[in-house]
Amino acid sequence: MKVKVKSWTGVATWRWVANDDTCGICRIAFEGCCSDCKLPGDDCPLVWGQCSHCFHIHCIMKWLNSQQVHHQCPMCRQEWKFKE
Amino acid sequence: MAGLSPSERRLQKELMSLMKEPPPGMEVDSDKAEQNLNLWTIHMKGAEGTLYDGEEFQLQFKFGPKYPFDSPEVTFVGNNIPVHPHVYSNGHICLSILTDDWSPALSVQSVCLSIVSMLSSCKEK
């Protein structure tokens, strides 16, 4: 039997490469978006700290903006510095 | 989860996980919490082998609209307030994670565990 492919459709999936499944701040999966966003992906990206902990960027920014003096990682309390 | 605010969405998740897998000796009053997601009551048993073994306490959690960026207000309520150097007779708890050392990665569960552990480390009432 010979099969002739007449057309095909490519399908791709994506996922963040994070060392955890859920954001420690909003508790929503990294594959999803933070509770202020509608769509996951580039509009609601993840960011890493130098301590290697990772959050939705909107979640960590809300936390850092709410802190007047020390900017600490919510997970390990080390000083929060964005990983380049 | 439509119509829930960000803080309510997180509280809803925490409530589900506390109901499904409650830590030993703890039980959330789920009917009450479902009626008002911002006010929870948790029944807590004193840990075995400690000064509070056999005692039961009630913890009240009040959550503001900025939870988890703001800490919850946690107090002992009811007719059995634990006798402890860091618990006032009106139920107020002196615990750093409830004020200056709060982190949004903490949760109702981790706060409860800290409180049980705070009680358990007491050697003399």
Backbone of each chain as ProteinMPNN parsed JSONL, in Angstrom:
{"seq_chain_A": "MKVKVKSWTGVATWRWVANDDTCGICRIAFEGCCSDCKLPGDDCPLVWGQCSHCFHIHCIMKWLNSQQVHHQCPMCRQEWKFKE", "coords_chain_A": {"N_chain_A": [[0.839, -1.192, 0.0], [0.586, 2.123, -0.892], [1.136, 5.296, 0.473], [0.127, 8.553, 0.12], [1.118, 11.653, 1.187], [-0.868, 14.331, 1.502], [-1.213, 16.754, 2.719], [0.064, 18.439, 5.621], [-0.018, 19.365, 9.077], [1.769, 21.264, 11.271], [2.375, 20.986, 14.775], [3.173, 22.575, 17.756], [4.438, 22.547, 21.102], [5.033, 24.395, 24.107], [7.061, 25.049, 26.984], [7.956, 26.524, 30.12], [11.268, 26.355, 31.347], [11.667, 25.661, 34.386], [12.658, 25.372, 37.845], [10.6, 24.441, 39.325], [7.047, 23.73, 39.662], [4.976, 25.468, 40.209], [4.237, 28.919, 40.835], [5.586, 30.408, 43.656], [4.343, 32.56, 44.808], [1.712, 33.326, 43.727], [0.74, 30.793, 43.513], [-0.079, 29.609, 41.194], [0.249, 27.537, 38.314], [3.362, 27.588, 36.544], [3.061, 27.213, 33.869], [0.719, 28.397, 33.419], [-0.698, 31.718, 33.716], [-0.048, 34.601, 35.816], [-2.36, 35.782, 38.373], [-3.306, 38.19, 37.468], [-3.221, 38.252, 34.756], [-4.347, 37.226, 31.426], [-3.453, 35.477, 29.483], [-0.987, 32.915, 29.201], [2.612, 32.893, 28.65], [4.606, 35.041, 26.598], [3.484, 37.417, 27.515], [3.27, 37.177, 30.199], [5.8, 36.609, 31.629], [8.359, 34.483, 33.167], [10.684, 35.175, 35.779], [14.019, 34.919, 37.036], [15.814, 34.802, 40.108], [19.092, 35.623, 41.417], [19.472, 33.787, 43.349], [18.369, 31.587, 42.286], [15.671, 31.064, 42.527], [12.372, 31.265, 41.169], [9.758, 33.185, 39.665], [6.506, 34.371, 38.521], [6.868, 37.309, 36.638], [5.186, 39.465, 37.218], [4.245, 38.841, 39.734], [6.553, 38.802, 41.436], [7.368, 41.43, 41.111], [5.251, 42.849, 42.245], [5.589, 42.079, 44.881], [8.198, 43.06, 45.467], [7.787, 45.792, 45.093], [6.114, 46.284, 47.198], [7.704, 46.245, 49.35], [9.519, 48.236, 51.497], [12.141, 48.582, 52.5], [14.065, 46.228, 52.581], [14.772, 44.113, 49.877], [13.866, 41.053, 49.445], [14.185, 37.584, 48.502], [11.185, 35.758, 48.301], [11.249, 33.054, 48.875], [13.791, 32.212, 49.962], [14.794, 34.31, 51.369], [17.159, 35.586, 50.741], [18.947, 38.462, 49.528], [17.158, 39.963, 46.941], [18.142, 39.669, 43.643], [17.974, 40.233, 40.242], [18.571, 37.632, 37.937], [20.89, 37.761, 35.397]], "CA_chain_A": [[0.0, 0.0, 0.0], [1.333, 3.383, -0.931], [0.42, 6.412, 1.088], [0.593, 9.847, -0.364], [0.779, 12.728, 2.12], [-1.365, 15.469, 0.721], [-0.904, 17.971, 3.466], [0.294, 18.178, 7.038], [-0.078, 20.541, 9.935], [2.716, 21.177, 12.389], [1.876, 21.417, 16.081], [4.279, 22.714, 18.701], [4.079, 22.924, 22.462], [6.141, 25.076, 24.773], [6.962, 25.156, 28.437], [9.067, 27.19, 30.778], [12.184, 25.456, 32.037], [11.81, 26.216, 35.735], [12.95, 24.279, 38.778], [9.414, 24.188, 40.126], [5.854, 23.711, 38.804], [4.058, 26.576, 40.474], [4.799, 30.157, 41.359], [5.451, 30.403, 45.117], [3.576, 33.715, 45.274], [0.279, 33.21, 43.41], [0.413, 29.353, 43.551], [-0.617, 29.161, 39.916], [1.284, 26.842, 37.556], [4.167, 28.428, 35.662], [2.529, 27.078, 32.509], [-0.373, 29.355, 33.349], [-0.21, 33.08, 33.958], [-0.369, 35.102, 37.151], [-3.807, 36.004, 38.464], [-3.706, 39.448, 36.83], [-3.121, 38.134, 33.295], [-5.323, 36.35, 30.781], [-2.794, 34.464, 28.653], [0.391, 32.609, 29.567], [3.583, 33.096, 27.572], [5.445, 36.244, 26.628], [2.854, 38.522, 28.234], [3.388, 36.944, 31.643], [6.997, 35.769, 31.667], [8.985, 34.147, 34.444], [12.021, 35.734, 36.012], [14.821, 34.194, 38.008], [16.727, 35.572, 40.943], [20.426, 35.023, 41.483], [19.376, 32.648, 44.27], [17.814, 30.527, 41.431], [14.217, 30.946, 42.64], [11.725, 31.776, 39.961], [8.373, 33.629, 39.887], [5.944, 35.215, 37.458], [7.468, 38.639, 36.823], [4.224, 40.365, 37.851], [4.142, 38.495, 41.162], [7.726, 39.253, 42.19], [7.406, 42.897, 41.101], [4.293, 43.318, 43.253], [6.2, 41.867, 46.191], [9.322, 43.984, 45.665], [7.252, 47.142, 45.218], [5.433, 46.447, 48.475], [8.724, 46.236, 50.392], [10.175, 49.538, 51.453], [13.573, 48.58, 52.795], [14.829, 45.108, 52.058], [14.191, 43.332, 48.797], [14.299, 39.684, 49.676], [13.49, 36.502, 47.805], [10.161, 35.202, 49.184], [11.519, 31.665, 49.233], [14.991, 31.953, 50.769], [15.119, 35.547, 52.079], [18.388, 36.249, 50.31], [18.661, 39.703, 48.839], [16.698, 39.637, 45.592], [18.798, 40.303, 42.505], [17.57, 39.533, 39.021], [19.624, 36.911, 37.242], [21.06, 38.36, 34.05]], "C_chain_A": [[0.873, 1.239, 0.0], [0.492, 4.493, -0.324], [0.994, 7.702, 0.537], [0.155, 10.933, 0.625], [0.368, 13.949, 1.323], [-1.102, 16.794, 1.428], [-0.609, 17.583, 4.909], [0.286, 19.487, 7.801], [0.876, 20.348, 11.108], [2.074, 21.665, 13.677], [3.068, 21.507, 17.029], [3.735, 22.992, 20.099], [5.274, 23.648, 23.061], [5.972, 24.927, 26.267], [8.163, 25.906, 28.971], [9.979, 26.137, 31.381], [12.459, 26.072, 33.406], [12.071, 25.06, 36.691], [11.764, 23.973, 39.699], [8.21, 24.2, 39.186], [4.985, 24.942, 38.979], [4.804, 27.772, 41.051], [4.539, 30.19, 42.869], [4.631, 31.563, 45.641], [2.085, 33.549, 44.981], [-0.205, 31.763, 43.461], [-0.245, 28.864, 42.271], [0.543, 28.551, 39.125], [2.063, 27.825, 36.689], [3.674, 28.349, 34.22], [1.32, 27.998, 32.312], [0.18, 30.744, 33.618], [-0.607, 33.498, 35.37], [-1.838, 35.524, 37.185], [-4.249, 37.352, 37.891], [-3.75, 39.341, 35.304], [-4.167, 37.167, 32.749], [-4.638, 35.195, 30.056], [-1.375, 34.196, 29.136], [1.326, 32.881, 28.385], [4.301, 34.419, 27.744], [4.831, 37.397, 27.412], [2.982, 38.378, 29.749], [4.604, 36.055, 31.883], [7.454, 35.442, 33.088], [10.295, 34.906, 34.556], [12.703, 34.935, 37.113], [15.628, 35.182, 38.843], [18.092, 34.912, 40.927], [20.447, 33.84, 42.436], [18.78, 31.435, 43.568], [16.304, 30.323, 41.617], [13.534, 31.751, 41.539], [10.261, 32.092, 40.259], [7.829, 34.231, 38.598], [6.489, 36.628, 37.683], [6.491, 39.582, 37.531], [4.112, 40.105, 39.348], [5.338, 39.041, 41.935], [7.8, 40.78, 42.204], [6.431, 43.476, 42.129], [4.891, 43.197, 44.651], [7.31, 42.896, 46.439], [8.803, 45.411, 45.86], [6.558, 47.375, 46.565], [6.437, 46.523, 49.633], [9.494, 47.539, 50.364], [11.681, 49.469, 51.642], [14.303, 47.432, 52.1], [14.078, 44.439, 50.921], [14.712, 41.91, 48.892], [13.511, 38.703, 48.823], [12.448, 35.921, 48.755], [10.475, 33.786, 49.655], [12.673, 31.543, 50.222], [15.467, 33.177, 51.542], [16.482, 36.122, 51.75], [18.002, 37.528, 49.595], [18.267, 39.363, 47.396], [17.484, 40.423, 44.55], [18.384, 39.522, 41.28], [18.774, 38.855, 38.398], [19.695, 37.474, 35.829], [20.665, 37.347, 32.977]], "O_chain_A": [[1.79, 1.369, 0.81], [-0.707, 4.603, -0.583], [2.209, 7.897, 0.503], [-1.038, 11.109, 0.869], [1.158, 14.521, 0.57], [-0.808, 17.81, 0.799], [-0.999, 16.505, 5.357], [0.545, 20.558, 7.254], [0.779, 19.366, 11.844], [1.319, 22.637, 13.675], [3.884, 20.587, 17.084], [2.68, 23.609, 20.247], [6.396, 23.522, 22.569], [4.865, 24.705, 26.758], [9.235, 25.923, 28.366], [9.496, 25.12, 31.88], [13.362, 26.893, 33.564], [11.749, 23.91, 36.391], [11.923, 23.32, 40.731], [8.329, 24.629, 38.038], [4.341, 25.406, 38.038], [5.86, 27.636, 41.668], [3.402, 30.018, 43.307], [4.253, 31.56, 46.812], [1.271, 33.624, 45.902], [-1.41, 31.513, 43.453], [-0.897, 27.82, 42.265], [1.685, 28.994, 39.251], [1.494, 28.781, 36.162], [3.842, 29.289, 33.444], [0.952, 28.331, 31.186], [1.392, 30.923, 33.735], [-1.401, 32.828, 36.03], [-2.484, 35.611, 36.141], [-5.447, 37.629, 37.835], [-4.26, 40.239, 34.634], [-4.785, 36.403, 33.49], [-5.158, 34.081, 30.013], [-0.637, 35.131, 29.446], [0.872, 33.076, 27.257], [4.571, 34.865, 28.859], [5.55, 38.259, 27.917], [2.819, 39.349, 30.488], [4.471, 34.9, 32.287], [7.001, 36.038, 34.064], [10.93, 35.234, 33.554], [12.058, 34.36, 37.989], [16.06, 36.233, 38.369], [18.234, 33.776, 40.475], [21.329, 32.986, 42.351], [18.685, 30.363, 44.167], [15.714, 29.49, 40.929], [14.046, 32.761, 41.058], [9.602, 31.37, 41.007], [8.592, 34.564, 37.691], [6.558, 37.083, 38.825], [6.906, 40.403, 38.349], [3.909, 41.03, 40.135], [5.164, 39.674, 42.976], [8.243, 41.367, 43.19], [6.737, 44.462, 42.799], [4.728, 44.08, 45.493], [7.353, 43.526, 47.495], [9.32, 46.152, 46.696], [6.43, 48.513, 47.018], [6.06, 46.831, 50.764], [10.059, 47.912, 49.336], [12.419, 50.223, 51.008], [15.06, 47.644, 51.153], [12.868, 44.228, 51.011], [15.832, 41.603, 48.483], [12.356, 38.935, 48.469], [12.773, 35.617, 49.903], [10.014, 33.368, 50.717], [12.548, 30.838, 51.224], [16.44, 33.094, 52.291], [16.927, 37.058, 52.414], [16.878, 37.67, 49.114], [18.942, 38.586, 46.72], [17.502, 41.654, 44.555], [18.434, 38.292, 41.273], [19.861, 39.428, 38.338], [18.676, 37.639, 35.158], [20.735, 37.65, 31.786]]}, "seq_chain_B": "MAGLSPSERRLQKELMSLMKEPPPGMEVDSDKAEQNLNLWTIHMKGAEGTLYDGEEFQLQFKFGPKYPFDSPEVTFVGNNIPVHPHVYSNGHICLSILTDDWSPALSVQSVCLSIVSMLSSCKEK", "coords_chain_B": {"N_chain_B": [[-13.01, 29.666, 38.218], [-13.922, 32.174, 37.934], [-14.489, 35.648, 38.476], [-13.252, 35.842, 40.908], [-11.01, 37.601, 43.023], [-7.404, 38.206, 42.796], [-6.325, 37.601, 45.368], [-8.343, 36.067, 46.456], [-8.356, 33.939, 44.714], [-5.945, 32.69, 45.32], [-6.434, 32.034, 47.984], [-8.561, 30.257, 47.695], [-7.264, 28.098, 46.46], [-5.509, 27.404, 48.527], [-7.329, 26.66, 50.474], [-8.547, 24.398, 49.339], [-6.343, 22.635, 49.298], [-5.77, 22.397, 51.985], [-8.076, 21.173, 52.877], [-8.001, 18.782, 51.523], [-5.486, 17.604, 52.18], [-4.935, 17.808, 55.185], [-2.64, 19.095, 57.619], [-1.232, 17.123, 60.317], [-3.367, 17.033, 63.152], [-4.735, 19.35, 62.568], [-7.577, 21.196, 61.494], [-9.539, 22.754, 59.133], [-12.318, 24.908, 59.335], [-14.336, 24.33, 56.967], [-16.835, 24.98, 55.898], [-17.43, 27.487, 56.946], [-15.249, 28.937, 55.943], [-15.739, 28.794, 53.245], [-18.019, 30.279, 53.025], [-17.121, 32.826, 53.702], [-14.342, 33.792, 52.336], [-12.339, 35.314, 53.363], [-12.088, 35.045, 56.038], [-11.08, 32.735, 58.204], [-11.471, 29.83, 60.302], [-9.476, 27.745, 62.223], [-9.14, 24.612, 63.631], [-7.057, 23.385, 66.067], [-4.868, 20.971, 67.372], [-2.965, 20.518, 70.327], [0.442, 19.496, 70.113], [1.44, 16.053, 70.401], [3.102, 14.801, 73.283], [3.987, 17.24, 74.162], [3.734, 20.234, 76.223], [1.187, 21.007, 75.605], [-0.257, 18.894, 74.833], [-3.238, 17.129, 74.288], [-4.793, 19.399, 74.521], [-7.084, 21.66, 72.898], [-7.275, 24.138, 70.399], [-8.431, 27.232, 68.902], [-7.762, 28.892, 65.934], [-7.882, 32.035, 64.39], [-7.907, 33.326, 61.155], [-7.514, 36.283, 59.403], [-7.828, 37.729, 56.283], [-6.565, 40.25, 54.216], [-7.284, 42.357, 51.3], [-4.859, 42.465, 49.99], [-3.495, 40.148, 50.415], [-1.4, 37.559, 49.11], [0.558, 39.455, 49.658], [0.443, 41.101, 51.808], [0.59, 40.154, 55.23], [-1.534, 37.667, 56.831], [-3.927, 38.349, 59.469], [-3.498, 36.821, 62.414], [-4.918, 35.183, 65.106], [-5.444, 33.618, 68.313], [-8.591, 32.369, 69.194], [-11.769, 31.912, 70.94], [-12.6, 29.769, 73.789], [-10.333, 28.616, 74.829], [-7.352, 29.774, 75.166], [-4.001, 29.367, 74.442], [-1.627, 29.07, 77.091], [1.21, 30.762, 77.031], [4.465, 32.185, 76.635], [4.602, 33.83, 74.361], [2.053, 34.327, 73.595], [-0.612, 36.419, 74.084], [-3.172, 36.968, 76.598], [-5.451, 37.799, 75.326], [-5.372, 36.5, 72.969], [-3.622, 37.381, 71.043], [-0.782, 36.855, 68.988], [2.679, 36.732, 69.232], [4.802, 36.7, 66.822], [7.37, 36.584, 64.553], [7.098, 36.015, 61.781], [4.537, 36.786, 61.27], [4.53, 39.459, 61.065], [7.052, 41.482, 60.56], [8.694, 39.573, 59.269], [7.181, 38.366, 57.351], [6.447, 36.575, 54.345], [5.403, 36.281, 50.949], [5.542, 33.704, 50.123], [4.901, 32.151, 52.209], [2.191, 30.404, 53.877], [-1.211, 29.582, 54.883], [-1.002, 27.025, 55.878], [1.797, 26.832, 56.451], [2.046, 28.821, 58.354], [0.402, 27.824, 60.394], [1.864, 25.519, 61.07], [4.179, 26.715, 62.048], [3.147, 27.926, 64.301], [2.258, 25.752, 65.853], [4.733, 24.63, 66.277], [5.98, 26.653, 67.657], [4.497, 26.59, 70.032], [5.139, 24.018, 70.842], [7.81, 24.104, 71.478], [7.912, 25.2, 73.908], [8.836, 24.876, 77.246], [7.971, 25.291, 79.749], [5.088, 26.471, 81.358]], "CA_chain_B": [[-12.678, 30.616, 39.263], [-14.219, 33.504, 37.404], [-15.052, 36.575, 39.435], [-12.49, 35.909, 42.145], [-9.848, 38.499, 42.995], [-6.169, 37.422, 42.938], [-6.13, 37.057, 46.714], [-9.332, 35.006, 46.656], [-7.941, 32.75, 43.948], [-4.923, 31.973, 46.076], [-7.071, 31.466, 49.182], [-9.333, 29.098, 47.252], [-6.308, 26.998, 46.285], [-5.017, 26.976, 49.836], [-8.423, 25.984, 51.181], [-8.683, 23.062, 48.748], [-5.257, 21.746, 49.676], [-5.897, 22.124, 53.43], [-9.169, 20.227, 53.071], [-7.589, 17.482, 50.98], [-4.379, 17.033, 52.949], [-4.684, 18.646, 56.351], [-1.5, 18.68, 58.433], [-1.691, 16.401, 61.502], [-3.894, 17.815, 64.274], [-5.354, 20.61, 62.167], [-8.763, 21.072, 60.653], [-10.111, 24.054, 58.798], [-13.775, 24.93, 59.262], [-14.426, 24.638, 55.545], [-18.122, 25.633, 55.582], [-17.275, 28.893, 57.304], [-14.289, 29.568, 55.038], [-16.339, 28.93, 51.915], [-18.965, 31.407, 53.091], [-16.334, 34.06, 53.677], [-12.972, 33.349, 52.073], [-11.366, 36.177, 54.032], [-12.103, 34.798, 57.479], [-11.062, 31.283, 58.426], [-11.213, 29.312, 61.638], [-8.774, 26.472, 62.159], [-9.071, 23.891, 64.907], [-5.688, 22.906, 66.171], [-4.61, 20.174, 68.588], [-1.601, 20.611, 70.857], [1.205, 18.334, 69.644], [1.677, 14.981, 71.373], [4.39, 14.829, 73.977], [4.366, 18.604, 74.544], [2.912, 20.79, 77.316], [-0.164, 21.297, 75.109], [-0.837, 17.602, 74.464], [-4.6, 16.981, 74.811], [-5.545, 20.656, 74.459], [-7.53, 22.076, 71.563], [-7.312, 25.593, 70.253], [-8.987, 27.741, 67.64], [-7.014, 30.003, 65.355], [-8.635, 32.796, 63.396], [-7.114, 34.0, 60.122], [-8.21, 37.324, 58.635], [-7.019, 38.075, 55.112], [-6.906, 41.506, 53.561], [-7.309, 42.244, 49.833], [-3.51, 42.389, 49.434], [-2.903, 38.836, 50.652], [-0.361, 37.216, 50.08], [1.623, 40.447, 49.785], [0.338, 41.458, 53.222], [0.388, 38.963, 56.06], [-2.867, 37.56, 57.434], [-4.004, 38.637, 60.91], [-3.734, 35.507, 63.02], [-5.054, 35.227, 66.566], [-6.188, 32.548, 68.964], [-9.925, 32.801, 69.618], [-12.508, 30.866, 71.644], [-12.448, 29.778, 75.246], [-9.044, 28.075, 75.282], [-6.188, 30.465, 74.606], [-2.844, 28.696, 75.054], [-0.776, 29.82, 78.011], [2.531, 30.695, 76.391], [5.087, 33.512, 76.752], [4.415, 34.67, 73.174], [0.625, 34.472, 73.291], [-1.28, 37.226, 75.103], [-4.422, 36.335, 77.034], [-6.521, 38.148, 74.376], [-5.217, 35.686, 71.772], [-2.6, 37.954, 70.137], [0.409, 36.01, 68.892], [3.902, 37.472, 68.929], [5.58, 35.781, 65.985], [7.939, 37.503, 63.554], [6.607, 35.786, 60.413], [3.222, 37.409, 61.097], [4.709, 40.905, 60.86], [8.221, 41.912, 59.773], [9.326, 38.509, 58.492], [6.205, 37.739, 56.452], [6.83, 36.414, 52.935], [4.235, 35.767, 50.218], [5.673, 32.263, 49.888], [4.306, 31.472, 53.354], [0.792, 30.063, 53.621], [-1.953, 29.236, 56.088], [-0.421, 25.797, 56.399], [3.115, 27.031, 57.061], [1.856, 29.622, 59.569], [-0.104, 26.902, 61.419], [2.961, 24.665, 61.515], [5.064, 27.536, 62.875], [2.507, 28.178, 65.6], [2.347, 24.502, 66.615], [6.117, 24.438, 66.676], [6.252, 27.645, 68.7], [3.924, 26.065, 71.274], [5.795, 22.781, 71.228], [9.152, 24.321, 72.003], [7.777, 25.765, 75.248], [9.103, 23.818, 78.231], [7.374, 25.655, 81.041], [4.024, 27.468, 81.145]], "C_chain_B": [[-12.97, 32.042, 38.81], [-14.783, 34.375, 38.511], [-14.289, 36.657, 40.739], [-11.317, 36.873, 41.977], [-8.59, 37.637, 43.128], [-6.006, 36.835, 44.34], [-7.123, 35.927, 46.974], [-8.968, 33.744, 45.875], [-6.886, 31.969, 44.706], [-5.535, 31.324, 47.312], [-7.87, 30.216, 48.834], [-8.428, 27.882, 47.067], [-5.801, 26.478, 47.621], [-6.079, 26.195, 50.597], [-8.583, 24.554, 50.666], [-7.59, 22.142, 49.272], [-5.3, 21.455, 51.185], [-7.013, 21.114, 53.703], [-8.758, 18.833, 52.619], [-6.507, 16.824, 51.828], [-4.08, 17.911, 54.16], [-3.445, 18.167, 57.113], [-2.021, 18.017, 59.708], [-2.186, 17.343, 62.59], [-4.567, 19.117, 63.882], [-6.565, 20.369, 61.289], [-9.342, 22.451, 60.405], [-11.632, 23.919, 58.783], [-14.139, 25.353, 57.838], [-15.745, 25.303, 55.169], [-18.022, 27.139, 55.801], [-16.363, 29.606, 56.297], [-14.89, 29.751, 53.65], [-17.366, 30.063, 51.879], [-18.258, 32.742, 53.014], [-14.862, 33.677, 53.556], [-11.946, 34.169, 52.84], [-11.321, 35.997, 55.545], [-12.185, 33.296, 57.733], [-10.901, 30.982, 59.901], [-10.556, 27.953, 61.482], [-8.714, 25.866, 63.556], [-7.731, 23.199, 64.968], [-5.52, 22.135, 67.472], [-3.167, 20.419, 69.035], [-0.833, 19.347, 70.492], [1.438, 17.337, 70.774], [3.048, 15.14, 72.01], [4.854, 16.233, 74.343], [3.473, 19.064, 75.695], [1.459, 20.955, 76.908], [-0.882, 20.047, 74.609], [-2.235, 17.497, 75.095], [-5.421, 18.262, 74.789], [-5.99, 20.931, 73.027], [-7.676, 23.588, 71.518], [-8.015, 25.966, 68.958], [-8.168, 28.936, 67.192], [-7.917, 30.713, 64.361], [-7.664, 33.49, 62.451], [-7.987, 35.039, 59.431], [-7.307, 37.749, 57.496], [-7.498, 39.388, 54.518], [-6.852, 41.336, 52.052], [-5.913, 42.142, 49.22], [-2.816, 41.071, 49.756], [-2.541, 38.225, 49.302], [0.761, 38.251, 50.187], [1.611, 41.059, 51.183], [0.075, 40.193, 54.017], [-1.062, 38.884, 56.526], [-2.782, 37.984, 58.899], [-4.374, 37.333, 61.582], [-3.808, 35.636, 64.535], [-5.715, 33.942, 67.066], [-7.527, 33.127, 69.408], [-10.582, 31.664, 70.394], [-12.165, 30.851, 73.116], [-11.167, 29.118, 75.741], [-7.897, 28.754, 74.552], [-4.949, 29.834, 75.245], [-2.064, 29.635, 75.993], [0.654, 29.664, 77.511], [3.147, 32.095, 76.447], [4.864, 34.417, 75.532], [2.957, 34.786, 72.74], [-0.017, 35.273, 74.419], [-2.633, 36.608, 75.424], [-5.591, 36.713, 76.122], [-6.373, 37.397, 73.048], [-4.158, 36.189, 70.805], [-1.342, 37.088, 70.174], [1.605, 36.868, 68.483], [4.816, 36.557, 68.128], [6.058, 36.588, 64.772], [7.385, 37.275, 62.145], [5.233, 36.402, 60.185], [3.326, 38.915, 60.901], [5.906, 41.159, 59.954], [8.787, 40.834, 58.857], [8.328, 37.764, 57.605], [6.789, 37.64, 55.042], [5.624, 35.845, 52.198], [4.363, 34.287, 49.87], [5.164, 31.475, 51.096], [2.826, 31.253, 53.07], [0.098, 29.812, 54.945], [-1.322, 28.003, 56.722], [0.921, 26.049, 57.089], [3.004, 27.884, 58.326], [1.356, 28.717, 60.703], [1.021, 26.029, 61.97], [3.921, 25.452, 62.402], [4.469, 27.755, 64.259], [2.54, 26.913, 66.467], [3.764, 24.32, 67.134], [6.53, 25.443, 67.748], [5.724, 27.153, 70.052], [4.753, 24.896, 71.777], [7.158, 23.019, 71.861], [9.113, 24.924, 73.415], [7.943, 24.65, 76.287], [8.427, 24.071, 79.575], [6.315, 26.715, 80.828], [4.113, 28.591, 82.167]], "O_chain_B": [[-12.33, 32.993, 39.26], [-15.486, 33.879, 39.392], [-14.638, 37.463, 41.601], [-10.708, 36.943, 40.909], [-8.677, 36.475, 43.524], [-5.59, 35.685, 44.48], [-6.789, 34.943, 47.635], [-9.238, 32.627, 46.316], [-6.916, 30.739, 44.739], [-5.195, 30.19, 47.65], [-7.861, 29.236, 49.579], [-8.779, 26.771, 47.466], [-5.679, 25.27, 47.825], [-5.784, 25.208, 51.272], [-8.734, 23.616, 51.449], [-7.864, 21.003, 49.65], [-4.903, 20.37, 51.61], [-6.921, 20.307, 54.628], [-9.114, 17.833, 53.241], [-6.595, 15.64, 52.154], [-3.104, 18.661, 54.169], [-3.226, 16.962, 57.237], [-3.134, 18.314, 60.142], [-1.523, 18.326, 62.92], [-4.934, 19.909, 64.749], [-6.582, 19.463, 60.455], [-9.601, 23.213, 61.336], [-12.168, 22.933, 58.278], [-14.239, 26.54, 57.529], [-15.789, 26.1, 54.233], [-18.456, 27.944, 54.977], [-16.652, 30.718, 55.855], [-14.598, 30.728, 52.959], [-17.56, 30.715, 50.853], [-18.723, 33.672, 52.355], [-14.221, 33.291, 54.533], [-10.792, 33.755, 52.956], [-10.602, 36.711, 56.243], [-13.22, 32.669, 57.508], [-10.294, 31.745, 60.653], [-11.016, 27.112, 60.709], [-8.3, 26.509, 64.521], [-7.325, 22.512, 64.03], [-5.964, 22.575, 68.533], [-2.262, 20.514, 68.207], [-1.384, 18.248, 70.55], [1.609, 17.712, 71.934], [4.013, 15.554, 71.368], [5.989, 16.411, 74.786], [2.553, 18.348, 76.091], [0.583, 21.035, 77.769], [-1.969, 20.127, 74.037], [-2.398, 17.744, 76.29], [-6.63, 18.218, 75.015], [-5.353, 20.492, 72.069], [-8.135, 24.221, 72.469], [-8.174, 25.15, 68.051], [-7.913, 29.863, 67.96], [-8.628, 30.075, 63.585], [-6.724, 34.156, 62.884], [-9.067, 34.72, 58.934], [-6.146, 38.093, 57.717], [-8.697, 39.602, 54.341], [-6.424, 40.29, 51.564], [-5.784, 41.771, 48.053], [-1.65, 40.895, 49.401], [-3.342, 38.364, 48.378], [1.814, 37.953, 50.752], [2.65, 41.486, 51.686], [-0.584, 39.271, 53.535], [-1.746, 39.904, 56.611], [-1.705, 37.981, 59.495], [-5.455, 36.795, 61.343], [-2.879, 36.134, 65.172], [-6.446, 33.273, 66.335], [-7.589, 34.238, 69.934], [-10.018, 30.575, 70.497], [-11.535, 31.77, 73.637], [-10.933, 29.063, 76.948], [-7.52, 28.35, 73.451], [-4.857, 29.773, 76.471], [-1.88, 30.819, 75.712], [1.231, 28.578, 77.561], [2.431, 33.088, 76.32], [4.93, 35.641, 75.654], [2.663, 35.282, 71.653], [0.025, 34.86, 75.577], [-3.177, 35.831, 74.64], [-6.617, 36.033, 76.13], [-7.144, 37.62, 72.115], [-3.826, 35.497, 69.842], [-0.897, 36.649, 71.236], [1.544, 37.626, 67.515], [5.526, 35.73, 68.7], [5.258, 37.195, 64.06], [7.218, 38.232, 61.388], [4.798, 36.532, 59.041], [2.331, 39.576, 60.604], [5.798, 41.065, 58.731], [9.304, 41.143, 57.784], [8.607, 36.652, 57.158], [7.534, 38.518, 54.606], [4.897, 35.018, 52.749], [3.412, 33.678, 49.38], [5.011, 30.257, 51.014], [2.271, 31.839, 52.141], [0.73, 29.825, 56.001], [-1.131, 27.939, 57.937], [1.16, 25.542, 58.185], [3.776, 27.698, 59.267], [1.824, 28.825, 61.836], [1.124, 25.823, 63.18], [4.423, 24.925, 63.395], [5.184, 27.77, 65.261], [2.814, 26.985, 67.665], [3.975, 23.91, 68.275], [7.326, 25.129, 68.634], [6.395, 27.274, 71.076], [5.039, 24.785, 72.969], [7.611, 22.225, 72.686], [10.155, 25.131, 74.037], [7.278, 23.617, 76.216], [8.328, 23.181, 80.419], [6.578, 27.74, 80.2], [3.301, 29.516, 82.14]]}, "name": "protein", "num_of_chains": 2, "seq": "MKVKVKSWTGVATWRWVANDDTCGICRIAFEGCCSDCKLPGDDCPLVWGQCSHCFHIHCIMKWLNSQQVHHQCPMCRQEWKFKEMAGLSPSERRLQKELMSLMKEPPPGMEVDSDKAEQNLNLWTIHMKGAEGTLYDGEEFQLQFKFGPKYPFDSPEVTFVGNNIPVHPHVYSNGHICLSILTDDWSPALSVQSVCLSIVSMLSSCKEK"}
